[in-house]
Amino acid sequence: CDLFCRMADDDGPWYDGLIQEWDKEHRARAIENGKPVVAMRMRGHCADDFPYDVRYKPYIRRLGLLPFVLQFKRRPPPVNHAALTALVDRWRPETHSFHFSFGEMTMTLEDMAMISGLPINGRAVTGRVSAVNWRQRAGILIGVEPDAPLEGKADAS
């Protein structure tokens, strides 16, 4: 087994950041040991039609989100359960990537746009923006407060 499919109790190299206890229970462990695993099935508890208030349709269209909203008005698309199972078995939540025998792959914003139909180009949808206390608000939102500017330098606000 090469570097990319080493498991938690292998003698080989280990990836920093992987949760070893969780890894021991991963479905890939059964595959590695030659045990059969069943294909996963898509499940849901929703109606065939997801209604929305048509009064919002012009606003949703102006935002460019109407194709995305209309996806949920239909039944789910047919799914290749074997392919879905293979992807789930190779997904690593610790690194937010798929681990394959040839290396790692991750989802990009462009991938999600292609799959979901959500637009990624255009103006950002935000609330009111103000320069007051922007460092503190950045700290609340992303967990890291930007440093104050060096003495004699202009602030980025």
C-alpha positions in Angstrom: 0.0 0.0 0.0 1.5 3.4 -0.9 1.7 6.5 1.2 -1.9 7.7 0.4 -3.7 4.6 1.7 -1.9 4.0 4.9 -4.2 3.5 7.8 -4.0 4.4 11.5 -2.4 1.2 12.7 0.0 0.8 9.7 3.7 0.9 10.4 4.2 3.4 7.6 4.1 7.2 7.6 1.2 9.0 9.2 -0.5 12.2 8.2 -0.5 15.0 10.7 -4.0 16.2 11.5 -5.8 12.9 10.9 -7.8 11.5 13.8 -6.3 8.1 14.5 -9.1 6.7 16.6 -11.7 7.7 14.0 -9.6 6.3 11.2 -9.6 2.8 12.8 -13.4 2.7 12.3 -13.5 4.0 8.8 -15.2 1.9 6.1 -11.9 1.7 4.2 -10.6 -0.5 7.1 -13.0 -3.3 6.0 -11.9 -2.9 2.4 -8.3 -3.0 3.3 -8.9 -6.3 5.3 -10.8 -7.8 2.4 -14.2 -7.7 4.0 -17.3 -6.9 1.9 -19.0 -3.5 2.3 -22.4 -2.6 1.0 -23.1 0.2 -1.5 -24.6 3.3 0.2 -28.0 4.5 -0.9 -29.3 8.0 -1.0 -32.0 8.6 1.6 -34.3 11.5 2.2 -37.6 12.3 4.0 -38.9 15.0 1.8 -41.8 15.5 -0.6 -41.3 15.1 -4.3 -42.0 18.8 -4.8 -40.4 21.5 -2.7 -42.8 24.5 -3.0 -41.6 28.1 -2.7 -43.5 31.3 -2.7 -43.7 32.5 -6.3 -43.8 36.1 -5.2 -40.0 35.7 -4.5 -39.3 34.4 -8.0 -38.3 37.8 -9.6 -35.9 38.5 -6.7 -34.4 35.0 -6.9 -34.0 35.4 -10.6 -32.3 38.8 -10.2 -29.8 37.2 -7.8 -29.0 34.5 -10.4 -30.2 31.8 -8.0 -33.4 30.6 -9.9 -31.7 27.6 -11.5 -30.4 26.5 -8.1 -33.8 26.9 -6.5 -35.6 25.0 -9.3 -33.3 22.0 -8.7 -35.1 21.4 -5.4 -38.5 21.5 -7.0 -37.8 18.2 -8.7 -37.0 14.7 -7.6 -33.3 13.9 -6.8 -31.3 12.9 -9.9 -30.5 9.3 -10.5 -27.4 8.3 -8.5 -24.6 5.8 -9.2 -24.6 4.3 -5.8 -21.3 2.4 -6.3 -19.5 5.7 -7.4 -21.1 7.5 -4.4 -19.9 4.8 -2.0 -16.4 4.9 -3.5 -16.2 8.7 -2.9 -17.6 8.5 0.6 -15.1 5.7 1.5 -12.3 7.9 0.3 -13.4 11.2 1.9 -11.3 12.4 4.8 -13.0 15.1 6.9 -9.8 16.0 8.7 -8.3 17.3 5.5 -11.5 18.0 3.5 -10.2 15.9 0.6 -10.5 12.6 -1.1 -7.6 10.2 -0.6 -7.0 8.0 -3.6 -4.2 5.6 -4.4 -2.7 8.2 -6.8 -2.9 11.1 -4.3 -5.3 13.6 -2.7 -8.0 15.6 -4.4 -10.2 18.3 -3.0 -13.3 20.2 -4.1 -12.8 23.7 -5.4 -15.3 26.6 -5.6 -15.5 26.0 -9.3 -16.3 22.4 -8.8 -19.2 23.3 -6.5 -20.4 25.9 -9.0 -20.4 23.3 -11.8 -22.3 20.7 -9.6 -24.8 23.0 -8.0 -25.3 25.6 -10.7 -24.7 28.4 -8.1 -23.1 31.5 -9.7 -19.6 32.4 -8.3 -19.0 35.5 -10.5 -20.5 38.8 -9.7 -20.9 41.1 -6.8 -20.7 39.7 -3.3 -23.9 39.5 -1.3 -23.2 41.3 2.0 -24.8 43.4 4.7 -23.8 47.0 5.4 -20.1 47.4 5.4 -18.5 49.9 7.8 -14.9 50.6 8.7 -15.7 51.0 12.4 -14.2 48.2 14.5 -13.5 46.1 11.4 -10.6 44.2 13.1 -12.8 43.1 16.0 -15.6 42.0 13.6 -13.0 40.1 11.5 -11.9 38.3 14.7 -15.4 37.3 15.5 -16.1 36.0 12.0 -12.9 34.2 11.2 -11.3 33.7 14.6 -8.2 35.8 13.9 -8.1 39.5 14.5 -5.7 41.3 12.1 -2.8 43.1 13.5 -2.8 46.9 13.9 -0.8 48.8 11.3 2.9 49.6 12.1 3.6 53.0 13.4 3.6 55.5 10.6 1.7 53.2 8.2 -1.8 53.9 7.0 -4.6 51.6 8.2 -6.2 49.2 5.7 -9.8 50.2 6.7 
